[in-house]
Amino acid sequence: MSFKSDLEIAQAASLQPIRQIAKKLNIAEGDLELYGNYKAKLPLKLYDESKLRKGKLILVTAMTPTPAGEGKTTTSIGLCEGMNKIGKKTTVVLREPSLGPVFGMKGGAAGGGYSQVVPMEDINLHFTGDFAAVEKANNLLAALIDNDIQKPGGGLGIDPRTVEWKRVMDMNDRALRNMITGLGGKNGGMIRETGFNITAASEIMAILCLAKDMNDLKQKIGNIYIGDTYSQKAVFARDLNAQGAVALLLKEAIKPNLVQTLEGNPAIIHGGPFGNIAQGANSIIATRMGMSLSDYVITEAGFGSDLGAEKFIDIVCGYGDYSPHAIVLVATIRALKYHGGVSREELTKPNLKALEAGFANLEKHIENTKIFGVPAVISLNKFITDTEEELNWVINKCESLGVDIALSEGWEKGGAGMIDLAKKIAEAADNFHGKYWPVYDWKSSVEEKIRTVAVKIYGAKDVEFLPKAKQNLKKIERIGLSGMPVCIAKTQNSFSDDAKKLGRPKDFIVTVREIEVAAGAGFVIPITGDILRMPGLPNVPAALGMDIDNDGRISGLS
């Protein structure tokens, strides 16, 4: 059986003018800042605190990711379609795709099949320029830092050996990870070791998505920790008086973007912080705006409950002052079999034994949602290769654990394939009148916060802090940042810090190599394992299959 590609489906869609989509949210045409016929920026004044408290927030997360993909974004968009089909005024709020993964592994990140946001090509390629603005803002600060270092007399006296701020570019380019700048003699400035990160890994991106308004954005930018002086005094971006100019470059990027789903429902797309290094969720501004404009908002957090959902609960909700009312936990038969020991090449073959073994992974994610204190519904993303026996086994197993589960067929059927999940998640959200439970207290020590997440959420036996991490802890205490939440950088492919440990590993130790400071974003970053801020392209990048013809028609995106 052959299916249309995601791009073919998106290109065949009849899009509604964005003015019509805005009307569904009661947004006046004069409030739209149009980017052509199908995209618009939304002014911050549309956020209404009084209406926010009436909106229901639904968080989409997943079991531990696998190479086969679980369809979290597709589920989020399909659920929005399904919710609107059952009469629930719903908006989906998502992150923006990064060009690096689009041209690298993914080939696109706007959903899939008949559960997509459109215009798909625009969303995947530059969109409204937000990533470019973050890049320029980040690099302006980098230029100001280097300019101060080379000033006659030393400027602020920044020790260049302590500066970890790097330039960024929205592309997978491993050759730029590590480099020497300042070559060329006196005209080249001060020689120092540095490099490039991908734009999504910039602290500016994390700040943009955690800021509540322009004043808050400027304050957070000013709080960015740059390094130390030669006398070991901490230097922040505000000491350079950089916050105003850097924020100026983000004056349009701070505004959320309105687009639509294939079925003409509203979608707000804004920001794109890394799920490993940063919080992995769209902006607080976009989520608040969605909750002001509709009755239900569906959002997602990067990777599984151990990474994206934990950070959403402990960081995003803490700064955003809201709580999810229900959680969707995405799973697939293929992913369960992969965690049960089946190779990627064999995942389409029936294997009930491996399915049962791999269920331990999903079960731990279910337990995590209970730790968060928010009701959860399993979304079992159905594929054509799934057998009835396999589907029924998972359904019966979830029901035996007292967890609601629904088959999801949004990829193939759009909203019509998501009705069961929509009804169950709406009921769960409507009946929840409490608030999430944070995993830890921000006032606890940094060590205790890390250990609590590792033991409770990952299932670790303990945490080991290497010598550099211990030195970092002393610095964090010295500059007064120990009261911030922790944003643990860990592989997304395992509960442990070893990507090869699939399923539900036990009795493992999480090793913290070092702890970085993101004082502007408002968290510290314990680093476990090898985490790359500048990915590389695969042997056969998705870019090699992309093209554009003389009429401007794009091919190869997926």
C-alpha positions in Angstrom: 0.0 0.0 0.0 1.4 3.4 -1.0 0.7 6.6 0.9 1.2 10.3 0.0 4.2 11.9 1.5 3.7 14.6 4.2 4.7 17.2 1.8 2.3 16.0 -0.9 -0.5 16.1 1.6 0.4 19.6 2.8 0.7 20.9 -0.7 -2.7 19.5 -1.7 -4.4 21.2 1.3 -6.7 24.2 0.8 -5.5 26.7 3.3 -7.8 29.3 4.9 -6.6 32.9 5.0 -5.0 33.5 8.4 -7.7 36.2 9.0 -10.3 33.4 9.1 -8.2 31.4 11.6 -7.9 34.5 13.8 -11.6 35.0 13.8 -12.0 31.5 15.5 -10.0 32.9 18.4 -11.9 36.2 18.3 -8.8 38.1 17.3 -9.5 41.3 15.4 -8.0 41.6 12.0 -6.3 44.9 13.0 -4.4 43.0 15.7 -2.7 40.7 13.2 0.8 41.4 11.9 0.6 39.6 8.6 3.4 37.6 7.0 1.6 36.9 3.7 -1.8 35.2 3.6 -1.2 32.3 5.9 1.0 33.4 8.7 0.7 36.2 11.3 2.5 37.5 14.4 0.3 38.1 17.4 0.8 41.1 19.6 1.5 40.5 23.3 -1.6 42.5 24.3 -3.8 39.5 23.3 -2.7 37.7 26.5 -5.4 38.1 29.1 -4.6 37.0 32.7 -8.2 36.8 33.7 -9.0 34.4 30.8 -5.8 32.4 31.3 -7.2 30.8 34.5 -10.2 29.4 32.7 -8.1 27.6 30.0 -7.2 23.9 30.3 -3.6 22.9 29.4 -2.8 19.5 28.0 0.8 18.4 27.9 1.9 15.8 25.4 5.0 13.7 26.3 6.1 10.2 25.3 7.9 7.0 26.3 11.7 6.9 25.7 12.3 7.8 22.0 13.5 5.3 19.5 15.0 5.6 16.0 11.6 4.6 14.6 9.9 7.7 16.0 6.8 7.8 18.1 4.9 10.7 16.5 4.6 13.1 19.4 4.0 16.2 17.3 1.7 14.3 15.0 -0.3 13.3 18.1 -0.4 16.8 19.4 -1.8 18.2 16.1 -4.2 15.3 15.6 -5.5 15.7 19.1 -6.2 19.4 18.4 -8.2 18.3 15.3 -10.1 15.7 17.4 -10.8 18.1 20.2 -12.3 20.6 17.9 -14.4 17.8 16.2 -16.1 17.0 19.5 -16.9 20.7 20.1 -14.0 21.7 22.3 -12.4 25.1 21.3 -8.8 24.0 21.1 -5.5 25.5 20.0 -2.2 23.5 19.6 0.9 25.4 20.7 4.2 24.0 19.5 7.9 24.8 19.0 9.4 26.0 15.8 11.6 23.6 13.8 15.3 24.1 13.6 17.0 24.1 10.2 19.7 21.8 11.5 17.5 18.8 12.1 15.3 19.6 9.0 18.3 19.3 6.7 20.0 16.6 8.8 17.9 13.7 10.1 14.3 14.7 10.3 13.6 16.3 6.9 10.8 18.4 8.6 9.1 18.8 11.9 5.5 20.0 11.4 3.7 16.8 12.2 2.9 14.1 9.7 0.3 12.6 7.4 -3.1 14.2 8.0 -2.1 15.7 11.3 0.1 18.6 10.2 0.5 22.4 10.7 0.6 24.4 7.5 2.1 26.1 5.4 4.4 23.2 6.0 7.3 24.5 3.8 7.3 27.9 5.4 7.2 26.6 9.0 10.2 24.3 8.3 12.2 26.9 6.3 12.9 30.2 8.1 9.2 30.8 9.0 8.9 34.4 10.3 12.6 34.8 11.1 12.6 34.1 14.8 15.6 31.7 14.7 17.5 34.3 12.7 16.7 37.0 15.3 17.9 34.7 18.2 21.1 34.0 16.2 21.8 37.7 15.7 21.0 38.5 19.4 23.3 35.8 20.6 26.1 36.8 18.3 25.7 40.5 19.3 26.4 39.6 22.9 29.4 37.5 21.7 30.8 40.5 19.8 30.3 42.8 22.8 32.1 40.3 25.1 35.1 40.1 22.7 35.1 43.8 22.2 35.3 44.4 26.0 38.1 41.9 26.4 40.4 43.6 23.8 39.8 47.1 25.1 42.9 49.1 26.1 43.1 48.7 29.9 41.0 45.6 29.8 37.4 47.0 30.0 35.7 45.0 32.7 38.7 42.9 33.2 37.1 39.7 31.9 39.4 36.7 32.0 38.9 35.2 28.5 39.7 31.7 29.9 36.4 31.8 31.9 34.1 32.8 29.0 31.9 30.0 27.8 29.5 32.1 25.6 29.7 30.9 22.0 28.4 32.1 18.7 25.5 30.2 17.2 24.2 29.2 13.7 21.0 27.3 12.8 22.7 24.5 11.0 24.3 21.1 11.8 28.0 21.9 11.2 30.4 19.9 13.3 33.4 21.7 11.9 32.4 24.8 13.9 32.2 23.1 17.3 35.6 24.1 18.5 37.8 26.9 17.1 40.2 29.7 17.9 39.1 33.3 17.4 41.1 36.5 17.4 43.8 35.5 14.9 45.4 38.1 12.7 47.5 40.0 15.2 46.4 43.2 16.9 43.5 43.7 14.5 42.1 40.3 15.3 41.4 41.0 19.0 42.4 38.7 21.8 43.1 35.1 20.9 40.9 32.6 22.7 39.4 29.2 22.4 35.6 29.1 21.6 33.2 27.7 19.0 29.7 27.6 17.7 26.5 26.0 19.0 23.3 25.4 17.0 20.8 28.3 17.5 18.3 26.1 19.4 21.0 25.5 22.0 21.5 29.2 22.7 20.6 30.5 26.1 18.9 33.4 24.3 16.4 30.9 22.9 15.8 29.5 26.3 15.3 33.0 27.7 12.9 34.0 24.9 10.7 31.0 25.8 10.8 31.6 29.5 10.2 35.4 29.4 6.7 36.8 30.2 7.1 40.2 28.5 9.7 42.6 27.1 10.8 43.9 30.5 11.2 40.3 31.8 13.1 39.5 28.6 15.6 42.3 29.2 16.1 41.4 32.8 16.8 37.8 31.9 19.3 38.9 29.2 21.0 41.1 31.7 21.3 38.1 34.1 23.3 36.1 31.6 26.5 34.9 33.3 29.5 35.7 31.0 32.5 34.6 33.1 34.8 36.0 35.7 37.3 38.8 36.0 40.9 38.1 36.7 40.0 38.7 40.4 37.3 36.0 40.2 34.4 38.5 40.3 31.3 37.2 38.3 30.5 39.2 35.2 27.0 39.4 33.8 25.6 40.8 30.5 24.1 43.7 32.5 27.7 44.7 33.4 28.2 45.3 29.7 24.9 47.1 29.5 24.0 44.7 26.7 20.4 43.8 27.6 18.8 46.7 25.7 20.5 46.1 22.4 20.1 42.3 22.5 16.4 42.6 23.4 16.0 45.1 20.5 16.9 42.4 18.0 14.1 40.2 19.5 11.3 42.8 19.3 9.5 40.7 16.6 10.7 37.3 17.7 9.0 37.7 21.1 5.6 37.7 19.4 4.0 34.2 18.8 3.2 33.0 15.3 -0.3 32.0 14.2 -0.8 29.4 11.5 -3.3 26.6 11.0 -3.8 22.8 11.0 -4.8 20.9 7.9 -8.4 21.0 9.2 -8.3 24.8 9.7 -7.9 24.9 13.4 -5.6 27.5 15.1 -2.0 26.6 15.8 0.4 28.9 17.6 4.1 28.1 17.0 6.8 29.9 18.9 10.4 29.3 20.0 12.5 26.2 19.9 14.9 25.5 22.8 16.8 22.2 22.8 15.2 19.3 24.8 18.6 18.1 26.1 20.4 21.3 27.1 17.4 23.5 27.7 13.7 23.1 28.6 12.5 21.8 25.3 9.2 23.5 25.2 7.6 26.4 23.3 7.4 29.9 24.9 5.5 30.8 28.1 4.1 33.7 26.1 2.6 31.5 23.4 1.1 29.0 25.9 -0.4 31.8 28.0 -1.8 33.4 24.9 -3.3 30.1 23.7 -5.0 29.7 27.1 -6.3 33.2 26.9 -7.8 32.7 23.4 -9.3 29.1 23.6 -10.8 26.7 26.1 -8.1 24.0 25.7 -4.4 24.3 24.7 -2.3 21.3 23.7 1.4 21.7 24.0 4.3 19.2 24.0 7.7 18.9 25.6 10.8 17.4 24.0 11.6 13.7 24.3 10.1 11.5 27.1 8.7 12.2 30.5 12.1 11.9 32.1 13.4 14.9 30.1 10.8 17.2 28.5 7.9 16.6 30.9 10.1 16.8 34.0 11.5 20.1 32.8 8.1 21.4 31.8 6.8 20.6 35.3 9.8 21.8 37.3 11.0 24.8 35.2 8.4 26.0 32.7 5.4 25.7 35.0 7.4 27.2 37.8 8.2 30.3 35.8 5.0 30.3 33.7 2.7 30.0 36.8 0.4 27.5 35.2 -0.3 23.8 35.5 -1.2 21.0 33.0 -4.6 19.6 33.6 -3.9 16.3 31.8 -1.0 14.5 30.2 -0.9 12.5 27.0 1.7 9.8 27.0 2.5 8.7 23.5 3.6 5.1 22.8 3.8 2.8 19.8 4.0 -0.9 19.4 7.3 -0.5 17.5 8.9 1.5 20.3 7.8 -1.0 22.9 9.4 -3.8 20.9 12.6 -1.8 20.4 12.9 -1.4 24.2 12.3 -5.1 24.4 15.4 -5.8 22.4 14.2 -5.9 18.8 16.4 -4.3 16.1 15.0 -1.5 14.1 15.0 -3.7 11.0 12.7 -6.3 12.7 10.2 -3.9 14.3 7.4 -4.5 11.8 7.4 -8.2 12.6 5.0 -9.5 15.3 6.8 -10.2 18.5 4.7 -10.4 21.6 7.5 -11.5 23.9 9.6 -8.4 23.0 6.5 -6.2 23.4 5.9 -7.5 26.9 9.6 -7.0 27.8 9.6 -3.5 26.4 6.4 -2.5 28.3 8.6 -1.9 31.4 9.8 1.3 29.8 6.3 2.7 29.3 5.3 1.6 32.8 8.1 3.8 34.3 6.8 6.8 32.3 3.3 6.1 33.6 4.7 6.1 37.1 6.4 9.5 36.4 3.0 11.1 35.5 1.8 10.0 38.9 4.8 11.6 40.5 3.8 14.8 38.7 0.3 14.5 40.2 -1.5 15.0 36.8 -3.9 12.5 35.2 -2.6 10.8 32.2 -4.0 9.0 29.1 -1.9 6.7 26.9 -2.0 7.5 23.2 -1.1 4.3 21.4 -0.1 5.6 17.9 -1.3 2.9 15.5 0.7 1.7 12.5 -0.4 -0.5 9.7 2.1 -3.2 10.8 0.6 -3.5 14.3 -1.3 -6.8 14.9 -4.6 -7.0 16.8 -3.0 -9.3 19.3 -0.2 -6.7 20.0 -2.6 -3.8 20.3 -5.0 -5.7 22.5 -2.2 -6.8 24.8 -1.1 -3.2 25.4 -4.6 -2.0 25.9 -5.4 -4.7 28.4 -2.1 -4.2 30.2 -2.7 -0.4 30.6 -6.3 -1.0 31.8 -5.0 -3.5 34.3 -2.8 -0.7 35.7 -5.8 1.6 35.9 -4.6 3.9 33.1 -6.8 5.2 30.3 -5.6 4.4 26.8 -6.8 5.3 23.4 -5.8 4.2 19.9 -4.6 7.2 17.8 -4.9 7.2 14.1 -4.3 10.9 13.4 -1.5 10.3 10.8 -3.9 8.4 8.6 -7.3 9.9 9.4 -6.6 13.4 11.0 -9.1 14.4 13.6 -11.5 11.6 12.8 -8.8 9.2 14.0 -8.4 11.0 17.4 -12.0 11.1 18.7 -11.5 8.5 21.4 -8.4 10.2 22.7 -10.0 13.6 22.5 -13.0 12.5 24.6 -10.8 10.8 27.2 -8.3 13.6 27.6 -11.1 16.3 27.7 -12.8 14.4 30.5 -9.5 14.0 32.4 -8.7 17.7 32.0 -12.2 18.8 33.0 -12.2 16.7 36.1 -8.8 17.9 37.3 -9.0 20.9 39.6 -5.6 20.6 41.3 -2.1 21.6 40.4 1.0 19.7 39.4 3.4 18.4 42.1 7.0 19.6 41.6 9.6 16.9 41.8 11.8 19.0 44.0 11.9 22.2 46.0 13.9 25.0 44.3 15.3 25.9 47.7 17.0 22.5 48.1 20.7 22.3 47.3 21.8 21.8 43.7 23.1 18.3 44.6 19.8 17.3 46.2 17.8 18.5 43.3 19.8 16.5 40.8 19.7 13.4 43.0 16.0 13.7 43.5 15.3 13.8 39.7 17.8 11.0 39.0 16.3 8.7 41.6 12.6 9.5 41.4 12.2 10.2 37.6 15.1 8.2 36.0 15.0 5.3 38.5 18.8 5.7 39.3 20.4 4.2 42.4 22.5 7.3 43.0 24.4 10.2 41.5 28.2 10.6 41.3 29.7 14.1 40.9 33.1 14.2 39.2 35.7 16.7 40.3 34.8 19.4 37.8 31.2 19.2 38.8 32.2 19.7 42.4 34.2 22.7 41.4 31.2 24.0 39.5 29.0 23.6 42.6 31.3 25.9 44.6 31.2 28.5 41.8 27.4 28.3 41.7 27.3 28.9 45.5 29.8 31.8 45.1 27.8 33.7 42.5 24.5 33.1 44.4 22.7 30.8 41.9 22.0 27.7 44.0 18.3 28.5 44.3 17.6 27.9 40.7 16.0 24.8 39.2 18.1 22.2 37.5 17.9 21.5 33.8 19.7 18.1 33.5 21.4 17.4 30.2 21.0 13.7 29.5 20.6 11.4 26.5 17.0 11.1 25.4 17.4 7.4 24.4 17.5 6.0 27.9 16.4 6.6 31.5 20.1 6.4 32.4 22.9 8.5 31.1 24.0 5.6 28.8 22.1 5.7 25.5 22.6 1.9 25.1 20.6 1.0 28.2 17.2 0.5 26.8 13.9 -0.5 28.5 13.9 0.2 32.2 17.4 0.0 33.5 18.0 -0.5 37.2 20.7 0.0 39.8 22.6 2.5 37.6 24.6 5.5 38.7 24.1 8.9 37.0 27.5 10.6 36.5 27.5 14.4 36.5 30.6 15.6 34.6 30.1 19.3 35.1 27.4 21.8 35.9 27.0 24.9 33.6 25.2 28.1 34.5 22.3 29.6 32.5 21.6 32.4 34.9 19.6 34.4 32.3 17.3 31.5 31.6 17.1 30.9 35.4 18.5 27.3 35.7 21.7 25.4 36.1 22.7 22.6 33.7 24.2 19.4 35.1 25.9 17.6 32.2 25.7 13.8 32.1 27.3 11.8 29.3 28.4 13.4 26.0 25.9 16.1 25.0 26.5 18.0 21.7 25.3 21.6 21.3 26.4 21.6 17.7 25.1 18.4 16.0 26.7 17.0 12.8 25.0 15.9 9.6 24.5 12.1 9.1 26.3 10.3 6.3 23.2 10.9 4.0 21.6 14.2 5.1 18.0 14.8 4.4 19.1 17.9 2.5 20.4 15.7 -0.4 16.8 14.7 -1.2 15.5 18.2 -1.3 14.9 20.5 -4.3 12.9 23.4 -5.7 11.7 23.8 -9.3 11.4 26.9 -11.5 7.9 27.5 -10.2 9.0 27.6 -6.6 7.5 24.2 -5.8 9.6 22.4 -3.1 10.2 18.6 -2.9 11.9 16.4 -0.4 10.7 17.9 2.9 8.9 15.3 5.1 
